[in-house]
Structure formats: structure tokens, C-alpha cells
Amino acid sequence: KVIIDFILSVIFALLIGIELNNRLQKEGRTNGFGTDRTFTFIAILGYILYSISPTNLAPYLVGFSVLGLLLTSYYILRVRTENRYGMTSVILALVIYTLPVFIITQPRWFSLLVIVILMTFSEIKPQLKAFSTKIFGDEFLTLSKFLVITGVILPLVPDREFVPLVPVSPHKLWLAIVVISSISYVSYVVRKYLFPNAGLMLSGILGGLYSSTATVFILARKSKVIPGDRYEYAAAIIAANTMMFLRIWIITLFFNRDVAEMAAPIFLAVFAVGATISIVFYRKKYINRTPILPVEVIEKNPLELWVALSFAVLYVVFSVITSFAISTFGNEGLHILSYVVGFSDINPFVISLFQTHSALTVSMLAIATINAVAGNTILNGVYAIVMTLQEIKKPLIIGYGLLTVTILTMSAILFL
């Protein structure tokens, strides 16, 4: 183990040094600190001083202090002579010194993950700068408010019900908003800032994580305005619906692991079918075609106040309706309601089901979730088939037919 830890420390330090050296050469700087040999020597020094006394750490800490003083002197001298204030190489040198201790004390996979992150961020400086310039001030303000509300206010919100007829506590309500908004916001940022010129297929995938129904609606409508290959449009629409299966399963896994495990075969099967259909359609598109302009499918920031308010209203409404259906009609009432809810926004229904009706059996919760997914898939299919061009209808009928049959067949196998 000792020799393996030493070799890994040397190799990882060398790789990071090479990566940083390549970036300096791309920037035309030949006198920068932090070459491959320098980082390798720093890693060896850290490994030796830690190995001398791994219990009291006195030699290791003395070496860290001396290295810190040398790096501080180098940084001050560089600022005075070159008027450059960047600290990437200095910080990396300190990280490299601590790297052997990290490799010795932590699991291999975690050490490898840290190395990959270090190499990535030491290389993508231009991309990060370009990305930061694209983010508007309003976006950061919105995100900052969301983080404050999530990290500060959420733990303080009371977790008890105040209205007898509404089986919802403020804490559960806000937790639901946080979870669904987080998933949508990741898709929103990736689509808008990392892939602003994404084609149809990627727009369908990212838009499906945001809102499959909205994405299907927009793509179907755009097909009449922006000319394109019928199979590419069909592939993007099916991909958007396929990502809905992934989003709902992630939500299920977060709120009720038992339901997620029971419903996993259905979600896996329908996701695999949807992905296969999308790939087949996408590969059937014409090669020599006119490129399609970027299609914007995520039009609103999911962290805006009105989005949270609309979700909260639907969440409370579905909680009340579900309680009434169960108390009045029993399990059959929940079955029918879950299908009907599928023709609207299923996110608040599914989350409210897990949070406010946890007394239901795992199979009942799983059946209701799958029913809602099936209903939403049928709704999306109707939207897509009715609103698209005539030439796109046939592949969409085939695609949504296969998705619907898969959901219903797998549900029958598992639950009947």
C-alpha cells in the first residue's frame, strides 16, 4: 500500500503539473510557476514529511508553513514585477502538497474524483470566463434569493398542519417547491448558458427535464414555423417525454425510496423504449438537410416567484382533492384521480402524494404514480399529434403508441 500511495501521489501531481503547464503555453506565458517537475517535487515533499510522523504531524505542518511562506513571497514578487494577481498556480501548489495525505487517508475513488476536478478546473479557465459573462445580474440575484430561502428559511418553517382540511405543512410544501425548482433550474441553466445554440434533439432532452408537456407543446408548434426533418422533430418530442420518466423517478427516489424501487422496472423499461425510439428516429433524419435554427423550449426561469406560487397552489389543491377521493371512493378513487391528474402538471400531485399520504401502501403509491405518468404521456402525445405538421404525425403516432403500450403492459405485469 505504501508504494502504491507514493506512486499515485507522484503521478497525480505530475498530471496536474502537465495540465497547468499546457495552459500556460496556450496563454503564451513561459515564466509561470507550477511546471510538472515542481508539482511532482512538492507532492514528494508532502509524502515524505507526512510519512516521517503521521501521528503528531509536526514535520508535515512545518513543511506546509515553509512552502506557504515561499509561495507568498513568490506571489508578492510577481505582483510587483508583472502586475498579475492570479493565484491559480499558488493554490494548486498548496493542494498538491496536501494531496499525498488525501490519497493515503481517503478511498481511491474519492481521490480520483478530486484529481479529475482539479485537472478540469485548471484547464477550463477560458470557458469559465465566457460562461460567467453570459450570466446576467438578475439571474444571480434570483439564485441568491433561492439559496437563502432554501438554506436559511426552509429549516425554520414549521412542520405541522395548520388547516384541518388541508393535509399540508408549510415545511413539506416548501420542500416540494425546492426539489422541483432545483431540477428545473439545472436544466434551465444548462440549456440557456452552456448550450445556447442547441439543436432540436438536445433542446428536447433538456426541455424534458424542465417540463415535458411545455417542451412537447413548443416543439410541436415550432414544427409549423421552423422547417426541419420530420424524424428529427419526432425524435426531439419523444426525447422530451422520455426525460419526464427520468425526472419523475428521481422525484420518487427522493421522497419515497420504496416506491422508487418498486416502480423502477417500469420506469427503466419505458425510458429504454423512449430512448430507443428517439435514437432510431434521429438516425433516420436526412443528412443533407438545411440546418435548423436553435429552438428555445425553456422560456421562463423556474426560480421566478410566480412559478413557485403556481406550483404551491397546485400542490395544495391536489393534496385536498386526493384526500377527498381516498376518503370518499377508496383505492378506486385514487386510481381514477391519478389518471385524470396526468392530464395536468403531475409534479405537484406526485410529491403531495408521497408527503401527505404516506399511510398508503407502497403498491398503491406506485400504481398512482405510474397512472399519472401514463396519463401525462397520453396528453403529450395528443398535443404533439394534433399540433404538428401532417408529415410528422405518423412517426409520433408510432412513438407514443409504443410508449403507452409499454407503460400499460409493464403496469399490468407488476401490479395485476
N, C-alpha and C positions, 0 to 999 in steps of 0.2 A: 504493500500500500504506500509506503514512503516514497519509493522510486516513481510510482505512478503519479502521485500527487505532485512531485517535483517536475516531472516531465510535462504534465498538464499545465502547471504554472508557467513554465518556460514557453510552451507552445502558444498558450492563450495570450501571453504578454507579447510574444513575437508577432502574432497575427494582428493584434490591435495596433502595434507599432507600425507594421507594414501598411495597415489601412490608413492611419493618420499621415504617414509619410506620402502615400499616394495622393491624398487630398491636398497636402501642402504643395506637391509638384504641380497638381492641376491648377492651383491658385498662383503658380509662378514664384513660390517662396522657397528658397534653398537654404535659408538660415534659421528655419524654425526649430524649436526644441521638441524633442519627442520622437526620435527615429526608432527603428526596430531594435537596434542594439541597446539603446538607452533604456527602453522599456523592459527589455529582457534582463538587463543587469539590475534594474530596480526590483523586478519580481524575484530574482535570485537572492538579492539582499534581504527582502522581506521574508523569504522562506527560511534563510539561514538564521536570522535573528529570532524568528518565532520558534524554530526547532531547538535553539540553544536552551530556552527556558519557556516552555509552553504553559507553565502554571502561573508564575508571577509576572511574566511579560515585560520585565524591566528592560532588557536589551532591545526588544521589539519597539517599545514606546520611545526609547532614546533614539533609535534609528528613525522612527517616524518624525520626531521633533527636529532632528538634524536635516532630514530631507525637506521638511516643511520650511525651515529657515533658508535652505539653498534655493528652493523654488520661489520663495517670497523675494529673495534678493534678485533672482533672475527676472521675475516679473516687474519689479520696480525699475531695474536697469533697462528692460525692453520698453517700458512706457516712456522713459526719459529719452532714449535714443531713437526709437522707431515710432513713438506716439501710437502704439497699438495696445488695446485694452482687453483683447480676447483672452479668456482663461481656460479654453478647452484643453490644451495640452498639459497645463499645470494640474488641473483637476484630474485628468486621466492618469497622470503620473502618481498622484496620491492613491487613486483607485487601484492602479497596478501594484502598488506596494502592499495593499491590503488583500489583493487577490489570492495569494497562496494560503492565507489564513482561511479565507472563504472556501477555497477548494478543499482544504483539509477538514473543515468542520461541517460543511453542508453537503447535501446529496448531490450526486453527479448531475442529475437532470437540471437542478436549480442553478448550479454553477454554469452549465452550458447555456441556459436561458439568459443569465446575466451577461455572458460573453457576447451572445448574439445581439442583445440590446445595445451593449457598448459599441460593438462594431457598426451596427446600423446607424446609431445616432452620431457617431464620429464621421460618417460618410455622407449623410443626407443634409448637411448644413444648408446648401442652396435650396433644396426642396422645402425645408422647414421655413426658410425666409420667404420663399414665394408663397407658401401656404398662409403664413401669418399676415402677409399683405392683402390677401383675399378676404380675410375675416373682417367684417365691418364692426364698428364700435357697438352698434346696437345688439349684435349677436353676442358679444362678450358680456354686455350688460344683462341680457336675458339669461345667459348661462350662469352668471354670478348670482342673480336672484334665485335661480332654481337650486343652486348648490346650497345657498343659505337656508332656503325653505326646507330642503331635504336633510341637510346635516344638522341644522340647529333647531328648526321648528318641529320637524317630524317626531323626534324623541319626546318632545314636550306635549304633543297633542294627546288628550285623554283617550284611553282605550275602553270606553264604556258607552253604552247606548243611552241616548237622552230622550228619544221619542219612542213610545211603546210600539207603535205600528210600523216603525222603520227599524229593521234589524241591522243597523249600520252604526258603527262607532266612528268618530272623526278620524281616529288613528288608522283604522282599516281603509277608510275612504281615501285618505291622503296617501297611504302606502300604495294603493292601487294606481293612483294618478302618477306617483313617482315611477313605478315599474313600467307602465305602458309608455309614459313620456320618454323614459330613458331609452327604450328600444327604438322608438320612433325617431328620437333625436340623433342617435348614432347613424341611422340610415340617412337622415336629412343632411347631416354634416358631410358624410362620405360622398353622397350624391352631388351636393351643391359645390363643395370646395375641393375634393380630391378628384372627382370625375365630372367636371362641369360640361364636358363635351361627350358624355357617354352616349353610346348608340342605343338602339331600341332594346336589345337584349339586356344590357346592364341596367338600363332605366327600369325595365320590368322587374328585375331581381331586387334592386334597392328599393324601388317603389312598393314592391310587395311586402317588404319588411315594415315599411311605413304604414301603408294602408292598401290592402289588395283591392278592395272594392273601388276606391278612388283611382288607383292606378289603372285598373281594367277599364273603368269609365273613361278616363282621359285618353288612354291608348286607342280605344275603340273610336272615340270622337276624332282624334288626330288622324286616324287612318283615312278619313274622308277629306282631310285638308292637306296632309303631307304625303305625297305619293311614295310608295315603297313596295317591296316584295310582300306578297300575301303571306308566305310562310314565315317571314321574319316577324311580321306583326303578330301572327298567330303564336309563334314561339315566345315572344315577349309577354303576351297576355297570359298564356298558360304558365310561364315562369313566375309572373306576379302572383297568380293564385297558388302556385306551389310554395312560394315563400310564406304564404299565410299559414300553411300547415306547420312550417318550422316555427313561426312566431307563436302560434297558439300552444305548441308543445313546450316551448321554452317557458311561457307563462304558466302552464300547467305544472312543469317541473319546479318552478319557483314556489308556487303556492301549495301544491299537494303532490309530493313525490310518489305516493302510492298510485294515484290516478295516472300520473305520467307513465309509470312503469306498466300499468295495465293497458293503457291505450297506445303504448309505444309501437307494437306491431302494426296497428292501423296507420298511425302517422308515418311510420317508416315505409310501409307499402305504398301509400298514396303519394308520399314525397318522391319515392323512386319512380313511380309511374309518371308523375308530372314532370320530373327532371328528364326522363327518357323521351317523353313526347316533345318537350321543348328542344332538346338536342336534335332529335330527328327532324323536326320542322325547320330548325335553324340551318341544318346542313342541306336541306332541300332548296334553300333560297338561291336565287340566281347569283352567279359570281360576277358577271358583267352587268351590273345594275348601277343606277345613279345613287350615290351615297345619300343617306337620309340625314337631314339636319338634326341636331340634338333635340330630343323631346323632353320638355320639363314635366315630370309627373309628380314632383313633390313641390307644391306651390306655397305651402304655409309652414312656418316654423312651429313644430309641435309643442314648444315651450311657451307659446303665447297664452295669455290669460284666458282668452275665450275658448281655446282648445281644452284647457283643464276644466273650465266651468261646464262645458258641454258634456265632457266625459263624466264629471261628478253628477250631473243631473241624470244622465242615462244610468249610471251605477245605482243611484238611489231608487230610480223608477223600476229597474229590473229586480232589485232586491225585494221591493214591496210586491211586485207582480208575482215573482217566484214564490214568495211566502204564501200569497193568496192561492196560487194554483196548487201548491202542495197540500195546504190545509183543506182546500175545498174538494179537489179532484184526486188527490193522492199522486202515486207514481205516474199514472197515465196523464195527468195534467202537466207534470214536468216534461214528459216525453213530447207532448204536443207543443208546449211552450218553447222548448229548445229548438224545434224545427222552425217555428214561427220567428223566433228571435234571430235565427240565421239569416233572415231577410232584412236585417238591420246591422248595426255595429255589434259584433259578437264579443269584442274585448271586454266591455263593462259587464256583460252578462256572465261570461265565464269566470271572471275574477270575483264578482259578487257571489257567484255560486260556491266558490271554494271558501270564501271568507265568512259568509253569513249563513251557510247551510252545510257546515262541516259534519253535522249529525247524520246526514245521508250516507248510505253505504258507498264504498269506493266504486262498485259497479254502476250504481245509479249516477254518480257524478261523472264517471267515464262515458256512460251512454249519453247523458245530456250534452257533454262537451262534443262528442262525435256528431250528434244530431245537429248541433249548432253549426259545426264546420260543414256538414253536408248541405244544410240549408243555405249557408253563405256561398258555397261553391255553385249551387244551382242558381242563386241570384246573380252571381258574377257571370255565369255562363249566359243567362238570359240577357244581361246588359250587353255583353260582348257580341253575341249573335245578332241581336236586334240593331245595334248601333253601328256596326262595321259595314264596310263595303260588301257587296254581294259576293265577290270573289274570295273574301276571307271567311265567309260563313261556313263553308264546308269543312276546312281543317279545324275550325273552332268547335263545330258540332261533334266531330270525331274526338277531339281532345277532351272536351268537357264531358262527353259521353263516357269515355274511359275512366276519367276521374270519378264521376258519380257512381259508376258500376263498381269501381274498386272500393270506395268508401262503404257502400251498402253491403257488398259481399263480405268484406272483412268484418264489418259490424255484426252481420248475421253469424259468421263463423265463431266469433269470440263471445257474443252475448246471448245467442239463442240456444 
